[in-house]
Amino acid sequence: IMATGGDRWRPQVWRSVDGGASWLLAPNPVHGEVFQDGVRLDDAASANGINGVASGSGPSVMVLGSRWEDVTTEAFPRGGTQPFASAVAAGTEGTVAAGGLYTPPSGNEREKFAGEIWFQDGGGDWDTVNTDALASGQVLDVVAYKGGYAAVGTEDFALATTRGASGDHGPDGMVWISTDG
């Protein structure tokens, strides 16, 4: 029997070989270059001599030998780029919804977050604000103030790792300012 839990940064899988009377923690699926951006596990099973299969976000399919191996193939579509909204603010120019675009990992490419802003003027229609400045990370919050709008977020992980060897490879906090949304 197999069971999963935890979160994408601390995914856990437990195995029982005695019908659930006792449980052993399986090795962490996040190791080395495997799932370096974390992975959410939704289900696990063991059958037909395979030590274990787990599936999760992306989707991801893994087989457990001495360590977890990512066996995800093109048979499991990645779903493409997915928009998400994380905040909204109403200002004098209109209403701004902020968030980003999430692209799941694929092959050797890490997952990617790019900021996205949607603007609704007095007419009620929502339009995507196209700006290269938002491509560097996701927007987590936005506020209106007398000078316009301010948004905060985090830098994309893949972009953060491109800094030189002497720099910090973690994502930085980011701030965007707009006078008109």
FENQUI-V150994 format. One record per pair of residues at least 6 apart in sequence whose ideal C-beta (glycine too) atoms are under 6 Angstrom apart, sorted by the first residue. I is the first residue (numbers start at 0). J is the second residue. If there is no record, write none. Layout:
i & j
I & J
I & J
This chain:
i & j
0 & 15
0 & 19
1 & 14
1 & 43
1 & 44
1 & 45
1 & 51
2 & 13
3 & 12
3 & 40
3 & 43
4 & 11
5 & 11
7 & 37
7 & 38
7 & 39
8 & 37
10 & 28
10 & 38
10 & 40
12 & 25
12 & 43
12 & 53
13 & 22
13 & 24
14 & 23
14 & 25
15 & 22
25 & 63
26 & 66
28 & 34
28 & 38
28 & 61
28 & 67
33 & 69
36 & 109
36 & 110
38 & 55
38 & 59
39 & 55
39 & 56
40 & 53
40 & 55
41 & 54
41 & 55
42 & 54
43 & 51
43 & 53
44 & 52
45 & 51
50 & 63
51 & 63
52 & 62
53 & 61
54 & 60
57 & 103
58 & 75
59 & 71
60 & 70
60 & 71
61 & 67
61 & 69
62 & 68
62 & 70
77 & 103
77 & 105
80 & 100
80 & 102
81 & 101
82 & 100
83 & 98
84 & 96
84 & 98
85 & 98
85 & 139
86 & 97
86 & 140
86 & 141
87 & 96
88 & 95
88 & 141
88 & 142
88 & 143
90 & 143
90 & 148
92 & 179
92 & 180
93 & 118
93 & 119
93 & 120
93 & 180
94 & 119
95 & 118
95 & 141
95 & 148
95 & 180
96 & 117
97 & 116
97 & 138
97 & 141
97 & 150
98 & 115
98 & 138
99 & 112
99 & 113
99 & 114
99 & 115
99 & 137
99 & 138
100 & 113
100 & 115
101 & 112
102 & 111
103 & 110
104 & 110
109 & 156
109 & 157
111 & 155
111 & 157
112 & 137
112 & 155
113 & 134
114 & 133
114 & 136
114 & 137
114 & 138
114 & 152
116 & 128
117 & 125
117 & 127
118 & 126
118 & 128
118 & 180
119 & 125
135 & 154
135 & 158
136 & 152
136 & 153
136 & 154
136 & 155
136 & 173
137 & 152
138 & 150
138 & 152
139 & 152
140 & 151
141 & 148
141 & 150
142 & 149
147 & 177
147 & 178
148 & 177
148 & 180
149 & 176
150 & 175
151 & 174
152 & 173
153 & 170
154 & 170
154 & 171
154 & 173
156 & 170
159 & 168
159 & 169
159 & 170
160 & 168
